[in-house]
């Protein structure tokens, strides 16, 4: 899973830095913790070089927030059908018991973490038992052994006198222990800041893909969904042109009301799962219905056939009208990249049954996979 990184190495760095061991810190993960722990340290070091376990754990939760709440990704293996990793559980508890939700901003999350620390203290304590020490195990396998905090802290301090570790740990009570970056490593960490951050992200993506097999677009699921650029304007133009030539009233599939001229372009299966703007998953919807649907799955039996009817009507217009076909061709770059859609769905000659059958054959497995991932069903 690891990625070989070429770090910047300057002559004025300490000659005792073990770059090989540093480059192996993220190898052989069984949980996501080491990615989020090292990432949190890199974020915090921009302001200071000594920080408590508690501060690091808060940054880990903030970093994982949208991955868990918006995209429903698992951060570790499922055990008996449940999420058991400490970050997942801590986030679930915060969503259930505070004002935080999937759209909360990082500063707001940090504020609630400080106010409601007792809610998730057990999960932070779980993280504190192994994560801070095992990240350094590439420098010495002794740190993989659970011989108690006091032993491992003393061992780290002794080892640091011999080989210079990236950080040592100052003893304290529980999550009040401190991580102290070592002066010999700070120039290297600062000069390689972006390289290290990209290295962490690459390894994190590889691990999340392994834990969430079949989930598309994981590279786009590490940050707030609202920061991702959407490509919907050409699809909107296509639907507007279709509506103009249509001989029947177009209605919102969720409410049954007449489609408003200022309609939203809605992802039937949420973007946060499919991570694309493919036109076969896009339909016009009134803004109020789209807001109500939000990040949920429309109840399949209630809405899919209505959606398929709209998609088939659009397909007929694309085939029948040259002007609409030209607008359809403009959607290729951003909205029509699936080979099955190009080679099977949007080809001349499909009957209504064939078109809808092909659409359902590809969309229903995606829908079920999203449901199994934790997306809830919705109806108006």
N, C-alpha and C positions, 0 to 999 in steps of 0.2 A: 504493500500500500504506500510505502514511503516515497518521497520525492527527493531526488538528489539536488541539493541547492549549492550554488556557487556563491559563497559569502565574500564580501569585501574584507580583505585582510591587509592591514597596513603594518609597515615596519615598526611604527612607534607603539603598537599594541604590546602588551606583556607577552614575552616568549613562552609563557607557561599556560596559555589558553588552549584547551583541548577542543579544537573545532570539530573533530570527528565525533566526540561524545555529544557535543551540542547538537550536531546534525542528526543524531540518533534519538533525541529526546522524545520524538513523536512516534517512534516505531512501535509496532505490535500493540495497538490499543485494544482494550476489551470494553472500555467505556469511553464516553466523549470527554471526560473531565480534563484530561491533560491539554486538549486543544483550548478549552475555555479558560483554564488556569493560566497557561502561558500567554494567551491573548490578553487576559485581564492585566497581567503584569506589564506587558508591553504598552497597554493604554495608560496605566497608572504611572509608569516611569517617566512620562512626559512632564509630570509636575513634581515628582519626588522619587526618592530611591529607597524609602522604607515605608511599608504599609502593612496593616494588620490582615490576618486571615479574613476577618469579617469584611473588610473593604474589598478584598479580592473576590470573595464569594458574591458580594453584591454586584460587582462588575460581570461576573460569570452569568448571573441571572438576567441582567440587563441585555447582555449579548445574545442569550438564547431566547429571549422573550418572544420575538416575532416568529422564530422558527417553530416554537411550540404552539403559540396561541393562534396565529394566522394560518400557518401551513400544516398544523397537526402532525409534524414530524416526530418520530420517536428518537430520543437521544441515546438510548441504550437498548439492549435486548429486552423483549417482553418476557416476563416470568409469570407463568400460570395465567396468561391472557391480560396481564396488567403492566402498566408502566411502573418500574421500580427504581429507576435512577433518581438520584436526589434532586437534580435540577428540575426535571419534569415535575416531580411531586411538589416541590416548593412553589413552582409557578402555578400549578393547579390549585394549591391551597390559597395563594394570593388572589387568584381570579374569583374563587368561591367566597372569600371572606372579606374582601376589600373593594374599593371603588375601581380598582384597576381592571382593564379589559384589553382586548387585542390591539386597540388603537392607542393605548397609552404611550406617552412620549418618554424617552429615557430619563429625563430629569424628574418627571412625575413618578416613575417607577422607583428611582433612587430615594425619593422623599418618603414614599410609603414603606420601603424596605427599612428605613431608619426608624419610622414610627411603629411599625408592626413586626419588629425583628423576632419577637417571641413566637409568632405564628409559625415560623419556619426554622426555629433554632435547632430542632432535631435533625433537619436535613443538612444544615451547615455543619453540625457536629459530625455527621456521617462523612461529609466531604473532607473534614479536617483530619480524619484518621489515617488516610493513605495518600491522597492526591498530592499534597505539598512535597512529600518525600519521594514518591515513586517517579515523579518527573525527573528527578536527579539520578535515577537508577542507571542511566546509560554511562554515568561517571563511576558507579560502583554498584555491583549487583547486591551488595549487602543491604542496600536501601529498599530492596523488594521484600525483605523479611520484616514481619510485624513484631518487633521486639519492644514496642512501647515508645511513646513520644520522647521521653527523656533520653533513652539510649540513642535514638536516631538523631536527635538534635545534637547531642554530644559528638556522635560519630561524624556528622556533617561538619562540625566545627574543626575536628581533628583532620578530617580529609581535606578540608579547605586550605589548611596550612601546607599541604603537600602538592595539590594540583590546581587550586583556584577554581571553585565552583561558581556558577553564575550568581547564585544567592545562597545565603545561610539563613537559618531560622533561629530567632531569639525566643527563648522559652517564655511562657506566659500561661494564663488560665484559658483553656478551651480555645475558642476562636479569637481570643485576644493575643495569640502568639503573633510574632511579626516576621515578615520576610524582609531581608536586607540585601539589596543588590550589591555585589562586590565591585569596588572601584576599578579593578583590573578589567572587568567585563563591560563597564558602562560605555566607553568609547566604541567598542565593537557593536553593542546593541543599538546605539544611536545611529551609527553609520549604516547599519544594515536594517534599520527599522522597517522600511517598506518591503524589503526582501523577506524578512522574517514574518511579517504580517501576511504576505501572499503565500508563504510556505505553510503557515498555520491554516489558512483558508483552504488551500488545496487539499491538505490532509484531512481537514474537517469534512469537506465535501465528499471525499472518497469514503470516509467512515460512515457518514449519514446515508450515502447511497447503498452501502452494504447492509445497514440496519433497516433501511426503508426500500427494499427491492421493488422495482417497477414504478416507483413514484417519479414522475417526469420533472425536469427543470430544477433540480436541487440547487444548482449554482445560483439560481435567482431567489432562493428561499432562506437566505441568511439575514436579510434586512427587511425593514418595514415595506410591506407591499406597495404602499403609496409612493415609494421612491423609484419604483420600476416604471419605465417609459412604456406607454400603451400606443398601439398603432391602430386606431379605430376610425380615423376620418374617411379613408377611402371606402371602408365598409359602410359607413353612414351614407356617403354619396351614392353608393350602389343601392342601398335600401330606399333612399329618397326617390331615385329614378324609377325603381320598381313600383313604389307606391303611386307615382304619378300616372303610370300606364295601366295600373290595375283597374279592373272593372268592378271590384267589390270593395266594401269597406274593410280596412285593416284594423284588427282589434288587438289589444294587449292580451297575451295568452293567460296571464295570471288573474286579471280582473274581469275580462270580457268587455271592458270599456273601449271606446274608440281610441286608436293610437294618436297621441298628441304629436304635433309637428316638432316639438322640442324633445322627442323621445331620447332615452338613453340607449346605447348599444350594450346589451347584457350578455355576459358569459353564462350560458345555461349551466354547465358545470363550472364552478367558480374558477376564476383565473388563478387563485392562490393554490389550486391543485394542478391544473393543466399547464400553467406557466406559459401560455401562448395566446395569440389573438387570431387563431384559425377561424375562418369565416363559417365553417360548418358548426361551430359551437356558439355563434353569435346571432342574436335576434334583437329586433327593436322592442323596447319595453318602456312603459310610462315610468317616469322618475320615481314616483311614490312607491310603485310595486317593486322596482329595483332596489330601492333603499330598504324596504321591508325584507326582501329576499336576502340581501347583504351577502354574507359568505357561506350561505347554506345551499344545500342541494334541493331543487324543486322536486316535489314528490313525483316519482317517475310515472306511475300509472295515471296520475292526474294531468300531467303537463307534457310528457314527451310527445305524444301523438299530435298535440296542438302545435308544438314547436316544429315537428317534422312536416306538418302541413305548410307552415310558413316557409320553411326551407325549400320545399318542393315547388311552391309557387314562385319563389325567387329563381330557382333553377330554370323553370319554364320561361321566365322573362329573359334570362341570360341566353338561352338557346334561341328564342324567337326574335329578339330585338338587337340589331347590330349596335345601337347606341349604348345599350345596357351591357352588351358583351364587351365593349371597349372599356367600360368602367370596371367590369369584372377582371379584365386582364391587368388593370392597374393594381389590383389587390394581390397579385402573385407574389411580389417581393416580401411582403410582411404578413399576409393573411392567408396564404395558400401554399404551404410547404410540405404537407403530408403527402407522400406518394400515393397512398390509397385514395385520397380525395381527388388528386389530379388524374389518376389513371382509372378510377372506378366510379367515383361519385359524379364529378362534373364533366361527364362525357355525353355527347349526343346519343339519343336513343334509349335512355333509361325510361322505363315505365314508372308510373307513380309507385307501384309496389316495389320495383327494383330499387328505386332511389331510397325509399324509406327503409327498406330492409337493409341496404348497405349502411345507411346512416346509423340505424339501431345496432347493427352488428359491431360497429366500431365504438359507438358511444356508450353502450350499456356496460361493457367491461370496465371502461374508465369510471363510469358512475359508481359501479359497485366497489371498485378499488378505493375511490374517494370515501365512500361510506365506511368501508372497513378501516380506513385511516383515521376515522373519527369525525368526519363531516356529518352534521345532523341534517335530517330531511325537513322540508318546510312546505307549507301551503298557506295561502292567504285566507 
